[in-house]
Amino acid sequence: MSGFRLSTGGDGIDRNQPLTFIYNGRAMQGFAGDTLASALLANGVSIVGRGFKYHRPRGVIGTGFAETNALVQLGEGAALTPNVPATLVPLREGLVASTPTGWPSTRFDLGRLNDRLAALLSAGFYYKTFIWPNWHWFEPFIRRAAGFGTAPALPDPDRYEARERHVDVLVIGGGPAGLAAAEEAAAAAGAKVLLVEADTRLSGPLPKGVEALTRTTALGYYDANFVTAVEEIDTGTLRQRLWKLRAAQVVIATGAFERPMLFANNDLPGVMLAGAVRTYVERYGVAPGKAALFATADDGAYAAAFAAREAGLAVRGIVDLRPTPPLAEQARARGITVHAGSHVRSARGWSRVRGAVIDGPGGSQRIACDLIAVSGGWSPAVQLFSQSGGSTRHDPALGGFVPDKAAQPTHVCGLAAGLRDQDEAIASGRAAGLAAARGEAPTVPLPLAGPPAPPIPPSDNPKRVFVDLQTDVTLADLEQATRENYRSVEHVKRYTVWGMGVDQGRLSSTNGVAALAQLRGDDPAALGTTKYRPPFAPVAIAALAADRPNGALFRPWQHLPAHDWHVAQGAMFEDFGHLRPSHYPLAGESMEAAARREALAVRGNVGIMDSSSFGKIELKGPEAGRFLDLISLGRPSTIPVGRARYNLLCDELGVLLDDGVVARLAEDHFLLNASSGHAARVRGWIEDWHQCQWPLDLVTRDVSEEWAVLTVAGPKARDVVRAAGCALPATSADFPHLSVTETTLGPHRVRVQRVSFTGELSYEIAIAAPQAGMLADRLWEAGRSFGMVPFGLEALDILRIEKGFIHVGTDTDGATIPADIGWGKPGQREGDYLGKRSLLHPSASRTGRRQLVGLEPLERHAPLPVGGHVIGGSPHPSQGFVTSSCFSPTLDRAIALGLLADGRQRHGETVDIWSEGRTFRAHVVAPRFLDPEGARLHV
């Protein structure tokens, strides 16, 4: 034996293919076939992590999924993957791994001071402490101390894919029972069989006619025999493949987890599962220690002790809880001392095991060792069976929970059914495979024969008896929860965090239930288990979304039809549902400066804006006007052909849903404009009322994407539109504000509406979407001689606030009714319409309603913070809040809109506005700061 790598053995590694890997910045060597865990053990690394709460040292305890301590971070930078059990990582050349816990290092962690403060960190301490002065003072330190790993901050560079399969029989698990089930199903019944196995290899040859997926973990078992699994690839950029498997029948052969034993300091590095010791010795040629003591409650540890002895390890003895172990004589024949009817009371050591104290019929004794291999029995891996809806029952002979009644066509065999004898396990696999292939109903396994499993031995230091190694839950924590009258295992789980780690309590669940039952004097069967939830093992979130659009495809950008034109003009874009220009900065110009310059240009000259994102819904039919009357606060049916009218939509409660303009194109043809943010919602809302409530004679059609709309606004807007070749009536009287017409712009048909969201003379010119670039170019060329500038949403916000135009959803909330924004008295319109009855309710006319007001800060050049609350009285209840705010370059002062209780009666008041610890003062004024008579609209 050289170091911890054995000179012989290791049938799973290739000694002719050495591999170099980096662990915590140190270069180390292993062999092809190693896992990261076996390579670390071979390099003498005993401390692979730190405890969640007390930061005590932790070492490798198991293999495969039976690992709670050795959680590592793989890769670096964007390729960083946290919380991966080292036992599941195949070693490869250049692998980079690190331990996420411990400061300044894993070997020397100052966080172990918490171990001295254990009395202050008992179960549920965070519910009882850090209350004063404020939890947020302590939160960063607690999160930093308790974290398992670091989430990567950069986008994942790897690729993932998803595939689907339908099979007759799905076998989960490639052990002896699983292979027997697959062989029988394929050979005897000719079924289409798929076998999935998480390990890199099967336990034997693949049967003929069976397809196998290795390195594939079944994650979840859902309704209708739907199973998800993830396959590790690690070739090229493809990292994982998500399998969506649908099977007529499922065979679960997932084996069992060896249980740790409960004794003081059972968390020290060097305490390992006996089966894991055997695997490291035989498969990887690694000695986890030089001198081993085996502690057991069943026969499983004996085979591991025999293997360790044959490999050259010093076996200090076998400590068996049972008074008459069946294999004791075989052990003694090999020169191994057996301590029958004895148990380990505590492990000795500081940073790893240096010995053990055992209690037995002859009293206590100390045994020097650096490895304690434990086997407290076997717990069937019932996680997937439970996820499928199957029930479990406690088996006294096994000391754990076994599958009982299946809820789906699910067959369980081998160790997963509690069968420890290999011949019995293989026979059960054959029976399950044949029954599955024939479509027979699952059978209920019989209770196992044998004496009850031994109870948990007493301990004189329950504060150091760890039930859950991953979350640092001790026997004392369970005792405390019992004293505090937590009865349900689910409540105990949440109070103590037992079983809430990355492993979901795979190694701690059964021991925890047994400990609780013993503390209460109850039967474990009466307590039951905690609920097992998918995924069974950690999985990359990207793998779960492998078949879904991601990156740029997750939420594709919606571009305006004239997007390229805006890019050419130097627009800066923001996502407003569509990617829309927010401003068009000059060289070195800030967003605020650009928005103010653009707003001044519109007020004093002329500007062009893209309004294509507004919703455009056509309603056509003999009863289109009647239908609009039913869903609108106004009376669109009275609009003359060729004219338009501002309109409000309300829901059944009379609350504002959206605002916009309704134009009448013909007697039976209307165009409803919706705001950009509400367009899709309004479209569905209209269709719902038409189809389900008022099936009148009309058709509705969303034409939002069919039309591009460019708005020319400002005192010289008419000059620009005419210069572009748009045929319009000669005078304003012939085409007044709120008019609509279809005309030509050169050879192109266009629709022109004279409506305004800026408070200035405006023309909205609509053209077929593919011709948007042409229209923009033509208007831009025509406007050059008039000094026209493009303006974006930031300038538009300034312009509409100056005019007092609301934006529904910004200047309204979920309780705003039309009267609150100054739209007449509640319910005053004749005839029935949506929301009228609610608007006639006394609550719609009560005092104290929040009404739209204007706000002028006393500090003229300091805009009010949006969201700031108007306060008054004691203890400063909110009387309203600021909804929109800006600095007006036209008025040379800060202005704002807001909702204020009884606001219309409070014009002239001075109010206090509080935001993030600061108080601002403002005058309450009418919500119209510029041109209240509307003269600019009618020029």
DOVO-737498 format. One record per residue (C-alpha): residue in one letter; x, z, y. Coordinates in pm, whole numbers, plus 50000, padded with zeros to 5 digits. Layout:
N
AXZY/...
END
This chain:
939
M500005000050000/S501424989250336/G499815009450614/F496085008350542/R496134973650385/L496264976050006/S498834954949826/T496274944949563/G492564938149564/G490594922149836/D488694894549659/G486974885249985/I490094877850192/D492704850450189/R496134866350231/N497644831950278/Q495694826950599/P496664853650854/L494694855651176/T495624870551512/F492984887551725/I492914908652042/Y491314942952045/N491294963952362/G494124942252493/R496344946552186/A497254918251951/M496534926251586/Q496544907651256/G494034903150978/F493164877150718/A490544850450677/G487534867050515/D488004899750702/T485384913450931/L486504928051262/A485784962551118/S487934957650807/A490764943151017/L490634973151253/L490764997150960/A493674977650812/N495504981451145/G494985019051143/V492385019551420/S490285050351353/I488475055051687/V486235025251761/G483815040852007/R482465071752174/G479235090752132/F476275081952350/K475875116252508/Y478815138952421/H481455111652408/R482905125052085/P485115100251897/R483475076851651/G484885056451365/V483625029251133/I481025044350901/G479605015250701/T479474978150636/G477064950750736/F473964963750909/A474744999350796/E476905005551101/T476025026751400/N479385035351557/A481535004151577/L479704985451852/V482014961352030/Q481924936052308/L482964901252199/G484524875852426/E485214876952796/G483604865453118/A480614842953067/A481064844352688/L480814882252677/T478414895552413/P477684933052410/N476574956752133/V477754937251830/P478504957851516/A482124951051422/T481034950451059/L479044918551125/V481804899351303/P483824875851078/L487424875751190/R488684843351343/E491824832251516/G491974842951880/L488954866051860/V488764889052163/A486924922052128/S486824954752317/T485174988652296/P482594993852572/T482735031952575/G485355056352692/W487155062153022/P489975057653095/S490295046152733/T488535049352400/R491255071552256/F491305094652559/D487855097952714/L487265122652996/G483585120052914/R484215143452623/L483865171452874/N480165166752800/D480865181352456/R481675214152628/L478425211652823/A476285205552516/A474045235252598/L472985217452918/L472425183952748/S469965193052476/A466975172052372/G464935159752666/F467315174452925/Y466655145153159/Y462985155353175/K463945190053296/T466975184753516/F468165162653803/I464795167753972/W466225181954295/P467105168654544/N466475133854408/W466835117454066/H468365086454226/W471395106954328/F472275112553963/E471005080153807/P474155058653857/F476415084753695/I474075090153400/R473695053053335/R477445047653359/A478115076053116/A475455066452862/G475735028852839/F476465011352511/G477864979852669/T478044957352972/A475604928953021/P477344896653122/A476744886453482/L477584849553435/P475434822453275/D475814819352899/P478084789352826/D477014786252463/R474364763652318/Y471454774052099/E468954754451898/A465754760751704/R464384746051384/E461214750351182/R460724750250805/H457754752750570/V458504764250214/D456594776249911/V458714807349861/L461004824250110/V463464849149958/I465084873250204/G468284887350060/G471024872149845/G471804901649621/P471264901949242/A467504907249274/G467134880649544/L469074854749346/A467014862549035/A463794858249234/A464944825149382/E466094811849045/E462854820748872/A460684806449148/A462594773549153/A463154769148778/A460034783248613/A457484771548868/G459264743249049/A458574758349391/K460334748149711/V462524778749767/L464604789250067/L466914819450048/V468314836050359/E471264860150348/A472924877750639/D476324879950470/T478854851850463/R478464848850085/L475894854649814/S476324879949535/G476554851949277/P476224814349226/L473374796849406/P470654787849154/K469814751349104/G466974738749323/V467374766549578/E468434760849938/A470384789350097/L471174798850456/T474084823450475/R474994842750788/T471274841550860/T469404873250947/A465644876650917/L464604891751249/G460844895551234/Y457944892150994/Y454674882951164/D451134872851070/A450434844250829/N453804848250657/F455704836950963/V459324848650963/T461944843251230/A465634842851144/V468824836251335/E471784818051188/E475284824751322/I477154792051372/D480304797651580/T481364761151562/G481944742351884/T479554752552157/L476644759351921/R476474796951875/Q473194804651702/R470294786351546/L466804801451550/W464764794451237/K460984796051243/L459974799050881/R456464796150740/A456114804350371/A453214805150130/Q454844835549965/V457674858350073/V459994878449848/I461794907350015/A465054916349845/T466774932650138/G468354960849939/A468744996250066/F470825016150312/E473025044050187/R472185076250366/P474755097650545/M474885134850464/L474195162150715/F476955187250778/A478845200051081/N481115174551248/N479765146751030/D480395123151320/L484175124651309/P486135092551243/G486955093050875/V483425102150763/M482155070750592/L479505059450350/A480785059349994/G479485024149929/A481325012150238/V484575027350114/R484165008549786/T483464975849972/Y486514979350197/V488724987049897/E487444959849664/R486414931649895/Y488814935550186/G491784953350026/V491684980650291/A492105018050244/P489955035850502/G492065066950440/K494935080050232/A493285111050082/A489555109350016/L486915135449940/F483615121949808/A480345140349880/T477175129049711/A473665136249596/D473405107549347/D475525086649111/G476415060049366/A479495077649501/Y481125079949160/A481715042449134/A483265043349481/A485505072549384/F486625054549069/A487435022949270/A489375042949529/R491375060449257/E492225027349089/A493345012849423/G495855040749471/L494045064149707/A494355101349647/V490885113549550/R490685150649638/G487435155649450/I483725148549431/V481355173649590/D477955169349424/L474805187149539/R473385184849187/P474265213348950/T474745190248647/P475915155748760/P475515129648483/L478865113148556/A480915144648602/E482755141148272/Q483725105048344/A485195116648673/R487125144748517/A488445120848252/R490005101248540/G491585132648677/I489035137548956/T487805172749027/V484005175949045/H482485204049252/A478985205949101/G476185223549288/S478275222549603/H478055206949945/V480255199750243/R479615225750510/S481775210050779/A484445184450847/R487645195951012/G489585177351279/W489595167551645/S490015130051676/R489515122451304/V488965140250974/R491805163150869/G489965182950606/A486635196950490/V485065230450414/I482855230550107/D480445256949978/G479705260949611/P478925286149340/G482435300149370/G482305304349747/S483905284150027/Q487145265050019/R489075241050237/I490215207350112/A492765186450302/C491745149950341/D491535122450600/L488465105450456/I485095119950357/A483025094150172/V479365104350160/S476305092649972/G473105111450046/G470975087249847/W469495053349922/S466745043450166/P465055010150085/A465244985250372/V461514984850442/Q461774972550801/L460564937050737/F457924948850492/S456564972750754/Q456624945551020/S454464924150793/G451794951350803/G452614966650464/S452325004050415/T455035027050277/R454945059550084/H457455087150032/D459055088149690/P460355123149599/A462835110249340/L464415086749593/G464115110449887/G462985081450102/F460155057350176/V459385027549954/P456984998149995/D453435005249888/K450574981249961/A451314946750099/A449194932450381/Q450314896550322/P451534876250023/T454714897150015/H456624906949700/V459344933549703/C462054936949442/G465384953249365/L466764981449576/A464214973049846/A461594985249597/G463675015949515/L465095003149186/R468665016249158/D469455003148812/Q470834967848837/D469114955348523/E465784968348650/A466444953148990/I467174918648841/A464104920648619/S461944929548920/G463454899949106/R462514875748831/A458984889748817/A458594887549196/G459924851749209/L457604839948934/A454574857349088/A455374842749429/A455754807449295/R452444810249112/G450694824349419/E449784856849246/A448854887949441/P451664912849507/T451774942949277/V452054979049393/P455354993949272/L455095024049043/P456545057949148/L460155062049042/A461015085248758/G463425114048806/P463775148148967/P463195152249341/A466105144749570/P468035176449666/P467125192749998/I469355192050304/P471895220250266/P471945247650532/S474375246250823/D475815273551039/N476325250151335/P473295227451376/K474535216651721/R477255196851549/V475195183151262/F474435147851377/V471225132351245/D471545100751455/L475155091551517/Q474345063951763/T472265084452005/D473945118151944/V470795134851815/T471645166751627/L469805189451390/A469535214151679/D467685187651883/L465105183751605/E464805221551583/Q464185223051958/A461525195751940/T459845214951659/R459895247151864/E458395228552158/N455545217351932/Y456255180451905/R454345171851590/S454235134051561/V457445117251449/E456815091351721/H456775118551986/V459905134951844/K461595100951845/R460925095552213/Y461695131152317/T465045132752139/V465845094952132/W466335097851756/G466205062651612/M466085045751953/G469565030451945/V470664995151872/D470275001551497/Q466665014151533/G467505043751310/R468515024550999/L470795052950887/S469015081751057/S465285076251004/T464965090850653/N467305119950720/G465395127951039/V462055128650860/A463535150250583/A465005174250837/L461735177151030/A459795183150709/Q462235210050602/L462105226850944/R458305227750933/G457865234350564/D455915202050531/D455975173450284/P457845142750424/A454945121550302/A452685139150552/L455005130950842/G455435094050769/T457995072450947/T458415057951291/K457265022351349/Y459724994451276/R459634966651532/P461264932551548/P463934921651591/F465544937951288/A468994933151443/P470244925151795/V469914888651884/A470914868152187/I467944863552418/A468984827252458/A468494822352084/L464884833752111/A464364807952384/A466274780752201/D463244758052166/R462064764052518/P463194746652836/N466024765652999/G468384761653288/A467174733853513/L464424725953263/F463054761453257/R461434756053594/P462074720753712/W462364716254084/Q459344699754242/H460744675454494/L458834661054785/P458344623254770/A460724618955064/H463314643454929/D466224619154962/W465364612955327/H465504650355397/V468874652555224/A470154624655447/Q468984644055753/G471024674655645/A468104696255541/M468654730755388/F466124736155111/E464274766154975/D461954769654679/F458364772454800/G456824758954481/H458204725754600/L461784723354717/R461064721155089/P463304719155395/S463574752655565/H465674739655855/Y468014711555959/P471144728256098/L473654711256324/A477334717656258/G478034754956273/E474404763556351/S472744793756189/M469294792256035/E467814812656321/A469374790256586/A468264758656408/A464684771156371/R464454780356739/R465904746856848/E463434728156627/A460494748856754/L461434742157117/A461674705057042/V458134704556903/R456774724257196/G458524703257459/N458954669357299/V458204658156941/G459164666656583/I458554653756233/M457774674855928/D456964668155563/S453544682255469/S453294665355129/S453144698154938/F449714707255077/G446964705254818/K444714674454839/I441484676054638/E438864648854658/L435184656454589/K432904626554549/G429254623154458/P425714626754594/E425944664854581/A429534668954692/G428474682755032/R426064707454875/F428734719754636/L431214724854920/D428584744755110/L428254768154807/I431984775654781/S432834775455154/L432224799055440/G431464769355668/R428974741055620/P431064710455523/S427904690655453/T427294689255829/I430654673155907/P430164637556036/V431974609355860/G435394604856016/R435694640856128/A437294672055983/R436724709456012/Y438714741055951/N437324758955647/L437664791855457/L437214798155086/C436244832654961/D435864847954618/E432824867054490/L433914898154681/G434074879155009/V437884882055011/L439804852855156/L441114829754886/D442504801455098/D442074782355419/G442464745855506/V440784715355651/V437854696155500/A437604659655604/R434624637055540/L435794602555438/A432324588955356/E428804602255311/D429564612054954/H433314615954978/F435224646755101/L438904656055111/L439724693155084/N443184703655193/A444564735555038/S447654754855140/S450784746954939/G451004780554768/H447374780854660/A446834744354573/A446954747854193/R444854779354198/V442194763954423/R442044733154203/G441314753753892/W438954776454082/I436874746754205/E436734731853857/D435644765253712/W432734768853954/H431724732853906/Q431754733253528/C430504768553462/Q428194777753751/W427064748153960/P427214715853755/L426084694154044/D426344656254062/L429924651254177/V433424646354045/T436554663954163/R440054649954153/D443404664654246/V445354637754432/S448084660754564/E450894642054391/E449524607654477/W449914610554853/A452884617855074/V452064632855413/L454354633055715/T453344652056027/V454374641356375/A453774669856621/G454434675556989/P453384662657330/K454904628257253/A453464625656902/R450974598256999/D453764577457149/V455874579756835/V453024571056600/R452074540656805/A455694529656834/A455914530856455/G453144504756437/C450244526856337/A446954512156451/L445064540456624/P442274541556884/A443544537657238/T442434571157383/S442234607157273/A438484605957327/D438214578157067/F440274597856814/P439954634656910/H441354665556745/L439964670756391/S439374633756329/V440314612956027/T440604575455980/E442034549955742/T444164524255918/T447374504255881/L450994510055958/G452474475455948/P451404460555613/H450674494755459/R447384513155436/V447564548755563/R445174577555623/V445634596255949/Q444234630556028/R444534646456365/V444924682656263/S447494708256367/F449224738856222/T451624740156519/G449224742656810/E450454709256943/L449084673856934/S449664664156570/Y449094634756342/E449224638555964/I449944604355817/A449264600555445/I450624571855241/A451074564454870/A453804587854743/P456274560254637/Q456304547554995/A457204581555148/G460814572055220/M459754540155393/L457264558955610/A459864585455703/D462404558855799/R459854540156009/L458694571156195/W462274582656242/E463354549756392/A460324549756621/G461004585456731/R464684581456811/S463994568957163/F461724598957223/G464304624457104/M462334633756792/V463874660056562/P462974669856204/F461704705356170/G461334727555867/L459314757155752/E461284782555956/A460344764656278/L456784759756154/D456524797356100/I457494803356462/L455044777356587/R452064790256391/I452764826856483/E452894817356852/K449494801156810/G448084829056595/F447434806956292/I447304827655977/H448924821155643/V446614833655366/G448534857355142/T450964866055419/D448644876355702/T445904887255463/D445784909955162/G443454915554869/A440834931955092/T440784908255392/I437414892155465/P436704864655722/A435494888955986/D438824907255968/I440624876256102/G438014870056370/W435744845856182/G432384857556319/K430214885156183/P430114892255809/G427594870555628/Q426154854755942/R425954819255804/E422564808055679/G422034797355321/D423664809655005/Y427394807054945/L430054823754739/G430774859254854/K427794862255091/R426214892054919/S429494910854932/L429874902355300/L426414916655368/H427384949755208/P427844978355459/S431514981455360/A432144947555519/S431064961255859/R432474996355835/T434865010256090/G438485013155993/R438784978155847/R442184962755896/Q441824934156142/L444224907156259/V446074915856581/G449064904356776/L452024927756834/E454534925957118/P457574948657071/L458574969557369/E462134958557294/R461564922757398/H464304906957191/A464024928156874/P461654912756618/L459554937456421/P460324940856048/V457754924055826/G456104950855614/G456654977955871/H453745002355879/V451785012856186/I451785050656174/G449905077256360/G448725112856325/S450065136656062/P451415132855797/H451715097355931/P449175077955726/S449485040255748/Q447015023855985/G448184988655908/F451304967855876/V453244938456019/T452484906255832/S454494879656021/S457224883456278/C459624861256471/F461434856056797/S459574830457006/P462004807957197/T459104793957400/L458004828457519/D461544842657511/R460394873857331/A459714888256988/I456134885456865/A454314894456546/L450994893656367/G449634923056174/L446634939556016/L445554970956199/A442634994556144/D439914985856400/G442464962656555/R440154942956781/Q439094974756959/R442704985557013/H444054957357229/G446294972757495/E447355002657284/T450965011057213/V451655018856850/D454585031556641/I455825010056355/W457965025856082/S460275007255848/E463195019555636/G463765050755840/R463465034256183/T460575035156429/F459665006156661/R457115005656942/A454804976457018/H451774967157228/V448634956157046/V447384922857185/A445114894357084/P446594873456801/R447104842957024/F450324842857223/L450334806757341/D447624783457469/P444634804957370/E442234778557506/G443684751257282/A444434726957563/R447574713957391/L445534703457086/H443194681257283/V445544660557497/
END
